[in-house]
Amino acid sequence: MFKRFFTGFVILLLMAPSVMVAQKDKIPYLAFNGETTQLMVDDAPWLILGGELGNSSASDPEFMAKIWPDLNAMKLNTVLAPVYWELVEPVEGEFDFSSVDQLINQARKYDTKLVLLWFGSWKNSMSCYAPLWVKKDWKRFPRSKTKEGKPLEILTPFSRNNLEADKEAFVKLMEFLKEKDSDQNTVIMVQVENEIGMIPQARDYHSEANNAFNQEVPQQIIGLLKEDSKETQDHLSEMWKSNGEKVAGDWEDVFGESLYADELFMAWHFAKYAGELAQAGKNVYPLPMYVNAALNSRGRKPGEYPSAGPLAHLIDVWKLGAPAIDVYALDIYDAGFNHWCNLYHLPNNPLFIPEIRNEPGNHARVFYAFGEHDALGFSPFSIEDTTDPANAPLTKSYDILHQLMPLLAEKQGEQTAGVWFNNERRDTSFVMGNYRFHFKHDYTLGWKPAAKDGSEWPETGGLIISMGEDEFIVAGTGVVVTFESLDERTEAGIGEINQIEKNKGEWIRKFRMNGDQSHQGRHLRIPVDEFDIQRVTLYKYK
């Protein structure tokens, strides 16, 4: 569970050269803190305490003006907001970025950063935000087709016209952002398209798609498979080996006849399309760029979910096809939060959750994401629909995390860990420094009626930061911590626990908690429904 990383900041050398220029020019960029990738804004780490707007909200500046006070009350430091191709280019070749301009001005008023979501060729697989002049001219801008020849409301990625039209608009957006914002860094990242994927079949059967399917598998993919390195994903390697490890041939020759071969083929071409779009934008204004995935859960087969997008089992292919994409992010709407985090937090990919269902539990999950997985950010969807935003549980978690910055960002990596509990996950243990830490759900104490009456246990979570050999900060909600010395000859004792709070940039001690709050030195506790930061000093005795 505990992570080991190098120290110090190193620019992410494997990224496109344009990102390296960004550091010099002070626009946002990605960098390494040891082996932890971080988003740098104004040359300092920026952890996104975010919220994503509902699909339509950003299309109405007057509506946005009404909800900004609520977004501010929720302690967001970043809002994720769509930019709609159909609104910025309603007439071919005529561009109107007034809505984006107003959005940026509003964000500045509330001292909030923006991540812009480009709703271009695809939004949740479909081409619903393409301009009407694109939709109507289906001969010039062709659609994907089913195996039976039925056209879909999905622009085919095999059309050069589709890509060039999208690319022209995207480049114009990046030109606008450079002129408007390069000296203020309000916009810190850009999402390229939204939840790309093929549905209701695993692949496109447009004539150009069929031609591409019968062509040779690109040598970049064959080369990756021949290396058979530890980084090569098992899914890809097994497909190739089970079909004879062929080093030449079309997609069916090399990978066999299956829905998964169809999906792999589409993933390559979606990646090429999105990658060319991203690179064109970076050539103008090299902000960090990412793509997001609608997850393939519940045992569904390709075609039953948005197939071939930047899914966990296809990241290798996407990275080959789209080197200009910096981060592969996930949208979480299914159970198993820790499972999805593990799939996307990789040695070559930082965890970023730009979209998660706006539901109870996020207030606990966010501590786990930042503490255990060094997340770039966390962002519930349709954030403006949050009930009682100033007092929402997530608001209280964000308030805690605001206080922990920039400390948390500086310590991410080997000096942090995170926990997340629910009705099934109730405890965990790990080593940090000279101690073993035992974290448990607060209800394991059995002190509250709901812990024993058969009620569903609420989600709880926390994080820990090492401050020195015997000094640690624990923050979160609904957790209990006990401590064990790794030296079997000694016992670990609690020297003192202080509730702390940041006031005007300085840490102050509020309560000394060595009595009932720590059960007379038996544990550190943050009860369910309470949100706290506690600093504990440990010692050893015989």
Legacy VTK file of the C-alpha trace (Angstrom):
# vtk DataFile Version 3.0
C-alpha trace
ASCII
DATASET POLYDATA
POINTS 542 float
0.000 0.000 0.000
2.790 2.392 0.916
4.672 3.895 -2.018
8.358 4.492 -2.620
9.423 7.287 -4.918
12.419 9.481 -5.661
12.462 13.068 -4.430
12.563 16.464 -6.117
10.900 17.882 -9.186
11.863 16.628 -12.629
10.189 17.790 -15.816
8.290 15.015 -17.498
10.802 14.281 -20.271
8.715 11.687 -22.048
6.046 14.222 -22.921
5.769 16.161 -26.155
8.427 18.913 -26.528
5.661 21.497 -26.356
5.006 20.622 -22.702
8.646 21.319 -21.867
8.320 24.766 -23.415
5.353 25.338 -21.112
7.592 25.301 -18.041
9.699 28.101 -19.450
6.672 30.177 -20.369
4.968 29.496 -17.003
1.743 28.194 -18.468
0.426 25.023 -16.744
2.453 21.884 -17.331
3.011 18.398 -15.918
6.082 17.530 -13.880
7.462 14.740 -11.721
7.738 14.993 -7.953
9.897 11.902 -7.685
7.803 9.398 -9.602
4.526 11.194 -8.883
3.124 13.221 -11.774
1.749 16.582 -10.718
-0.016 19.426 -12.476
1.983 22.629 -12.101
0.228 25.982 -12.177
2.341 29.119 -11.766
5.239 26.746 -11.094
3.561 25.199 -8.033
1.681 21.872 -7.676
-2.077 22.219 -8.169
-4.403 19.531 -6.842
-7.810 19.844 -8.487
-10.604 20.063 -5.908
-13.109 20.101 -8.681
-16.659 19.844 -9.818
-17.856 19.185 -13.357
-20.841 21.101 -14.669
-23.836 19.363 -16.173
-23.670 19.151 -19.941
-25.787 22.204 -20.697
-24.944 24.603 -17.867
-22.017 26.381 -19.517
-24.112 27.194 -22.592
-25.994 29.896 -20.659
-23.779 32.638 -19.124
-26.719 34.035 -17.149
-27.350 30.668 -15.535
-23.640 30.376 -14.776
-23.662 33.785 -13.104
-26.365 32.512 -10.744
-24.565 29.323 -9.741
-21.033 30.671 -9.283
-21.722 31.678 -5.653
-22.753 28.079 -4.898
-19.662 26.703 -6.622
-17.545 29.069 -4.571
-19.344 28.018 -1.381
-18.378 24.402 -2.088
-14.680 25.262 -1.785
-13.961 24.250 -5.383
-10.645 25.487 -6.677
-11.390 24.244 -10.208
-14.526 23.928 -12.334
-14.691 21.562 -15.296
-16.837 23.106 -18.025
-17.746 22.104 -21.601
-16.970 24.098 -24.716
-19.395 23.216 -27.486
-18.242 22.978 -31.100
-21.751 23.801 -32.335
-21.793 27.083 -30.380
-18.299 28.317 -31.185
-18.639 27.577 -34.929
-22.361 27.798 -35.747
-21.493 28.704 -39.341
-18.573 27.024 -41.065
-15.477 29.165 -40.723
-17.137 31.752 -38.458
-16.044 31.491 -34.831
-17.619 32.955 -31.715
-15.863 32.425 -28.397
-17.960 34.897 -26.419
-19.377 32.139 -24.206
-15.864 30.926 -23.373
-14.759 34.491 -22.764
-17.578 35.038 -20.257
-16.859 31.728 -18.549
-13.211 32.684 -18.038
-14.153 36.124 -16.731
-16.594 34.581 -14.250
-13.995 32.078 -13.045
-11.508 34.879 -12.459
-14.066 36.803 -10.435
-14.258 33.859 -8.038
-10.519 33.084 -8.182
-11.239 29.648 -9.636
-9.374 27.679 -12.272
-11.015 25.987 -15.270
-10.560 22.705 -17.072
-12.267 22.970 -20.452
-13.955 19.946 -22.010
-13.949 20.035 -25.812
-17.283 18.645 -26.972
-16.248 18.243 -30.584
-16.668 15.167 -32.754
-17.816 12.980 -29.862
-19.591 13.324 -26.563
-20.423 9.992 -24.884
-19.717 8.250 -28.206
-22.255 10.342 -30.114
-21.716 13.405 -32.319
-24.474 15.415 -30.681
-22.413 18.593 -30.303
-21.135 18.736 -33.871
-22.497 21.850 -35.648
-25.670 21.478 -37.682
-23.752 22.256 -40.866
-21.674 19.145 -40.156
-24.645 16.985 -39.235
-26.601 17.877 -42.374
-23.747 17.332 -44.829
-23.421 13.606 -44.214
-21.758 12.988 -47.578
-18.908 15.353 -46.754
-18.837 14.431 -43.075
-19.703 10.721 -43.060
-21.048 8.686 -40.174
-20.015 5.380 -38.749
-22.096 2.437 -39.911
-23.233 -0.828 -38.430
-22.380 -4.160 -39.965
-25.820 -4.070 -41.587
-25.046 -0.710 -43.210
-27.179 1.482 -40.937
-25.683 4.967 -40.394
-25.153 6.097 -36.816
-25.147 9.535 -35.224
-21.388 9.075 -34.806
-18.842 10.814 -37.032
-16.538 8.147 -38.388
-12.916 8.545 -37.293
-11.863 7.262 -40.717
-12.867 10.457 -42.519
-10.194 13.086 -43.080
-12.914 15.696 -43.539
-14.304 14.988 -40.080
-10.910 15.320 -38.449
-9.913 18.464 -40.316
-13.166 20.240 -39.502
-12.895 19.352 -35.805
-9.210 20.232 -35.772
-9.750 23.669 -37.280
-12.261 24.561 -34.576
-10.091 23.115 -31.795
-7.045 25.040 -32.974
-9.108 28.231 -33.034
-10.129 27.538 -29.434
-6.506 27.111 -28.391
-5.561 30.303 -30.228
-8.284 32.123 -28.318
-7.082 30.704 -24.994
-3.517 31.714 -25.710
-4.521 35.284 -26.449
-7.030 35.528 -23.591
-5.356 33.590 -20.823
-1.656 32.847 -21.304
-0.724 35.544 -18.795
-3.246 34.501 -16.108
-3.519 30.700 -16.310
-7.229 30.500 -15.549
-7.536 27.505 -17.886
-5.160 24.824 -16.649
-6.053 21.710 -18.688
-8.113 20.703 -21.714
-10.090 17.513 -22.257
-10.042 16.289 -25.868
-13.552 15.084 -26.816
-15.664 13.297 -24.183
-15.970 9.569 -23.498
-14.932 8.451 -26.967
-16.221 5.007 -27.856
-18.003 2.814 -30.384
-21.552 1.622 -29.794
-23.790 -0.414 -30.399
-21.259 -2.613 -32.211
-17.589 -3.124 -31.471
-16.341 -1.484 -34.637
-17.242 0.871 -37.451
-18.255 -0.695 -40.787
-18.025 2.431 -42.944
-16.266 1.645 -46.240
-13.143 3.505 -45.125
-13.188 1.590 -41.858
-13.417 -1.716 -43.717
-10.468 -0.702 -45.899
-8.425 0.142 -42.815
-9.373 -3.134 -41.127
-7.911 -5.049 -44.052
-4.620 -3.176 -43.935
-1.470 -4.256 -42.109
-1.433 -3.854 -38.344
0.894 -0.887 -37.645
4.447 -1.822 -36.816
4.317 0.295 -33.652
1.850 -2.224 -32.199
3.807 -5.237 -33.454
6.969 -3.760 -31.968
5.336 -3.348 -28.580
4.132 -6.939 -28.637
7.524 -8.302 -29.669
9.189 -6.492 -26.761
6.807 -8.291 -24.377
7.955 -5.981 -21.592
6.412 -5.869 -18.146
4.674 -2.667 -19.206
2.763 -4.406 -22.001
-0.774 -5.041 -20.827
-1.793 -8.669 -20.467
-4.974 -8.200 -22.486
-3.052 -7.092 -25.562
-0.276 -9.633 -25.183
-2.652 -12.565 -24.687
-4.682 -11.673 -27.769
-1.548 -11.707 -29.860
-0.055 -14.887 -28.407
-3.297 -16.843 -28.650
-3.378 -16.150 -32.376
0.135 -17.343 -33.163
2.307 -14.272 -32.441
2.204 -13.131 -36.055
4.397 -10.163 -36.909
2.568 -9.161 -40.084
-0.945 -9.220 -41.459
-4.215 -7.375 -41.211
-6.082 -6.961 -37.929
-7.913 -10.264 -38.156
-4.755 -12.103 -39.239
-2.786 -10.851 -36.261
-5.442 -10.807 -33.535
-8.052 -13.259 -34.740
-11.745 -12.869 -35.371
-13.365 -11.495 -32.215
-15.108 -8.499 -30.741
-11.926 -7.717 -28.868
-9.895 -7.578 -32.072
-12.539 -5.224 -33.469
-12.243 -3.072 -30.370
-8.460 -2.970 -30.575
-8.645 -1.848 -34.199
-11.040 0.967 -33.297
-8.952 2.005 -30.306
-5.956 2.580 -32.555
-7.909 4.776 -34.941
-9.727 6.720 -32.233
-6.340 7.342 -30.624
-4.810 8.541 -33.876
-7.715 10.951 -34.390
-7.668 12.347 -30.840
-3.886 12.459 -30.796
-3.667 14.502 -33.986
-6.304 16.869 -32.632
-4.388 17.301 -29.364
-1.059 17.858 -31.093
-2.549 20.500 -33.376
-3.875 22.316 -30.321
-0.562 22.029 -28.478
1.294 23.440 -31.454
-0.621 26.640 -30.756
-0.898 26.616 -26.958
0.578 23.587 -25.149
-1.682 23.133 -22.166
-1.798 19.630 -20.644
-4.431 17.527 -22.408
-6.270 14.385 -21.446
-8.993 12.016 -22.602
-11.634 10.385 -20.409
-13.203 6.932 -20.494
-16.683 5.572 -19.935
-15.868 2.349 -18.096
-16.518 -1.182 -19.308
-18.128 -2.626 -16.224
-20.683 -5.276 -15.300
-19.264 -7.962 -17.592
-20.355 -6.305 -20.808
-18.747 -7.144 -24.151
-17.357 -4.677 -26.711
-20.256 -2.897 -28.350
-22.375 -3.181 -25.214
-20.343 -0.365 -23.654
-18.616 2.563 -25.422
-15.879 0.366 -26.844
-12.361 1.282 -27.908
-12.120 4.451 -25.842
-9.213 5.106 -23.451
-10.138 2.122 -21.324
-7.718 0.586 -18.856
-7.088 -2.514 -21.005
-6.365 -0.329 -24.061
-4.099 2.357 -22.624
-1.006 0.856 -24.281
-2.611 1.204 -27.698
-3.823 4.703 -26.980
-0.384 5.802 -25.804
1.166 4.540 -29.014
-1.437 6.179 -31.189
-1.789 9.466 -29.306
1.529 10.542 -27.777
0.249 14.126 -27.456
-2.309 13.002 -24.865
-0.789 13.472 -21.405
-3.290 11.769 -19.102
-5.832 8.950 -19.431
-8.685 9.682 -17.056
-11.749 7.743 -15.936
-15.368 8.611 -15.259
-16.709 6.526 -12.372
-20.365 5.556 -12.199
-19.986 2.007 -10.912
-19.180 0.326 -7.621
-15.636 -0.616 -6.709
-14.038 2.808 -6.365
-10.645 1.492 -5.251
-10.622 -1.055 -8.093
-11.002 1.648 -10.733
-8.361 3.810 -9.076
-5.896 0.922 -9.172
-6.545 0.328 -12.865
-5.753 3.907 -13.870
-2.966 4.784 -11.434
-0.061 3.353 -13.405
3.694 3.982 -13.594
3.057 5.787 -16.884
-0.307 7.366 -16.028
-1.375 9.499 -13.050
-4.824 9.097 -11.579
-7.280 11.813 -12.562
-11.011 11.543 -11.868
-12.624 14.357 -13.891
-16.087 12.884 -13.479
-17.717 10.744 -10.806
-21.362 10.340 -9.918
-22.435 13.135 -7.559
-23.507 10.950 -4.654
-22.898 10.215 -0.963
-19.453 8.791 -0.362
-17.437 11.226 -2.440
-16.485 13.090 0.719
-14.609 9.931 1.826
-13.296 8.808 -1.541
-11.501 12.080 -2.182
-9.120 11.519 0.754
-8.228 8.075 -0.563
-7.662 9.376 -4.104
-5.226 12.079 -3.031
-3.545 10.219 -0.180
-3.127 6.764 -1.670
-3.070 7.407 -5.411
-1.472 10.865 -5.663
-4.418 11.983 -7.782
-4.221 15.030 -10.015
-7.806 15.825 -9.156
-11.291 14.747 -8.164
-14.502 16.121 -9.686
-18.117 15.015 -9.144
-20.459 15.493 -12.097
-23.301 18.014 -12.247
-21.808 19.722 -9.239
-24.292 22.588 -9.451
-27.063 20.173 -8.415
-25.514 19.605 -4.976
-28.025 20.127 -2.171
-27.063 22.757 0.433
-23.672 23.337 -1.190
-22.138 25.328 1.680
-22.747 22.461 4.127
-22.405 19.419 1.870
-20.092 16.644 3.114
-17.824 17.102 0.093
-17.524 20.808 0.915
-16.244 19.856 4.364
-13.687 17.478 2.832
-12.556 20.127 0.371
-12.153 22.561 3.265
-9.840 20.078 4.994
-7.850 19.519 1.801
-7.509 23.259 1.196
-5.905 23.550 4.617
-3.493 20.724 3.809
-2.136 22.499 0.748
0.598 22.945 -0.262
1.826 20.385 2.290
-0.068 17.468 0.739
1.240 18.226 -2.740
4.799 18.473 -1.471
4.530 15.155 0.372
2.694 13.146 -2.299
4.528 9.923 -3.031
6.507 8.150 -0.368
5.265 10.282 2.520
1.493 9.882 2.117
-1.079 7.100 2.178
-4.866 6.980 2.035
-7.730 4.771 3.185
-11.342 4.292 2.140
-13.935 2.211 3.963
-17.525 1.134 3.410
-19.838 -1.632 4.584
-17.540 -4.313 3.149
-14.093 -2.662 3.475
-13.667 -1.991 7.179
-9.941 -2.003 7.975
-6.479 -1.947 6.512
-2.866 -1.820 7.704
0.378 -0.544 6.219
3.901 0.449 7.177
5.183 4.004 7.154
8.603 4.740 8.578
9.182 2.845 11.807
5.526 2.100 12.492
2.685 -0.054 11.305
-0.583 1.864 11.089
-3.903 0.109 11.601
-6.792 2.118 10.124
-10.392 1.060 10.741
-13.881 2.300 10.040
-15.132 4.307 13.020
-18.082 1.932 13.413
-15.752 -0.953 14.258
-15.627 0.530 17.747
-19.319 -0.305 18.111
-20.004 2.917 19.966
-22.872 4.146 17.772
-26.247 2.375 17.476
-25.985 2.351 13.671
-22.804 0.299 13.986
-24.739 -2.645 15.449
-28.353 -2.383 14.282
-27.822 -3.759 10.784
-27.656 -0.369 9.110
-25.487 0.103 6.028
-22.203 1.577 7.185
-21.467 4.957 5.571
-18.362 5.431 3.476
-15.471 6.944 5.386
-11.932 7.820 4.465
-8.749 9.577 5.385
-5.143 10.205 4.571
-1.900 10.334 6.508
1.172 12.499 5.938
4.564 11.728 7.439
6.047 14.847 9.054
9.115 13.227 10.576
10.315 10.078 12.288
7.589 10.152 14.948
5.271 12.914 13.667
2.229 12.348 11.460
-0.839 14.238 10.298
-4.088 12.313 9.901
-7.052 13.947 8.155
-10.453 12.732 7.047
-13.744 11.487 8.410
-14.959 8.333 10.160
-11.607 6.632 10.845
-9.819 5.151 13.861
-6.041 4.633 13.909
-3.842 2.544 16.176
-0.084 2.277 16.014
2.439 -0.555 16.252
6.215 -0.354 16.522
8.160 -2.342 13.946
10.730 -3.029 16.654
9.325 -6.070 18.435
11.231 -5.116 21.568
9.224 -1.906 21.995
5.632 -0.738 22.109
4.303 2.297 20.285
2.698 4.949 22.445
0.808 8.135 21.720
2.779 11.073 23.063
0.185 13.659 22.117
-2.612 14.313 19.658
-3.449 17.863 18.661
-6.402 18.987 16.616
-4.950 21.558 14.223
-6.355 24.130 11.843
-4.839 26.514 9.342
-5.620 30.176 9.955
-4.285 32.863 7.618
-1.695 30.452 6.286
-0.396 29.390 9.711
-1.098 26.155 11.577
-2.614 26.653 15.006
-3.365 24.086 17.708
-6.981 23.963 18.784
-7.553 21.085 21.210
-5.097 18.743 22.919
-6.873 15.389 22.545
-5.080 13.044 24.933
-8.177 12.207 27.005
-11.567 10.851 25.986
-11.085 11.820 22.341
-8.174 9.363 22.076
-9.725 6.862 24.531
-6.954 7.762 26.987
-4.150 7.219 24.487
-5.465 4.044 22.873
-6.150 5.443 19.391
-6.588 8.465 17.156
-10.207 8.906 16.152
-12.219 11.100 13.761
-15.879 10.068 14.175
-18.356 9.505 11.366
-19.885 12.809 10.179
-16.994 14.793 11.643
-14.155 16.209 9.539
-10.828 16.904 11.153
-7.061 17.292 10.956
-5.052 15.810 13.833
-1.307 15.783 14.389
0.005 12.867 16.394
3.389 12.429 18.046
4.368 8.818 18.721
7.045 7.383 21.002
8.364 3.949 21.913
8.629 2.320 25.309
9.468 -1.018 26.895
LINES 1 543
542 0 1 2 3 4 5 6 7 8 9 10 11 12 13 14 15 16 17 18 19 20 21 22 23 24 25 26 27 28 29 30 31 32 33 34 35 36 37 38 39 40 41 42 43 44 45 46 47 48 49 50 51 52 53 54 55 56 57 58 59 60 61 62 63 64 65 66 67 68 69 70 71 72 73 74 75 76 77 78 79 80 81 82 83 84 85 86 87 88 89 90 91 92 93 94 95 96 97 98 99 100 101 102 103 104 105 106 107 108 109 110 111 112 113 114 115 116 117 118 119 120 121 122 123 124 125 126 127 128 129 130 131 132 133 134 135 136 137 138 139 140 141 142 143 144 145 146 147 148 149 150 151 152 153 154 155 156 157 158 159 160 161 162 163 164 165 166 167 168 169 170 171 172 173 174 175 176 177 178 179 180 181 182 183 184 185 186 187 188 189 190 191 192 193 194 195 196 197 198 199 200 201 202 203 204 205 206 207 208 209 210 211 212 213 214 215 216 217 218 219 220 221 222 223 224 225 226 227 228 229 230 231 232 233 234 235 236 237 238 239 240 241 242 243 244 245 246 247 248 249 250 251 252 253 254 255 256 257 258 259 260 261 262 263 264 265 266 267 268 269 270 271 272 273 274 275 276 277 278 279 280 281 282 283 284 285 286 287 288 289 290 291 292 293 294 295 296 297 298 299 300 301 302 303 304 305 306 307 308 309 310 311 312 313 314 315 316 317 318 319 320 321 322 323 324 325 326 327 328 329 330 331 332 333 334 335 336 337 338 339 340 341 342 343 344 345 346 347 348 349 350 351 352 353 354 355 356 357 358 359 360 361 362 363 364 365 366 367 368 369 370 371 372 373 374 375 376 377 378 379 380 381 382 383 384 385 386 387 388 389 390 391 392 393 394 395 396 397 398 399 400 401 402 403 404 405 406 407 408 409 410 411 412 413 414 415 416 417 418 419 420 421 422 423 424 425 426 427 428 429 430 431 432 433 434 435 436 437 438 439 440 441 442 443 444 445 446 447 448 449 450 451 452 453 454 455 456 457 458 459 460 461 462 463 464 465 466 467 468 469 470 471 472 473 474 475 476 477 478 479 480 481 482 483 484 485 486 487 488 489 490 491 492 493 494 495 496 497 498 499 500 501 502 503 504 505 506 507 508 509 510 511 512 513 514 515 516 517 518 519 520 521 522 523 524 525 526 527 528 529 530 531 532 533 534 535 536 537 538 539 540 541
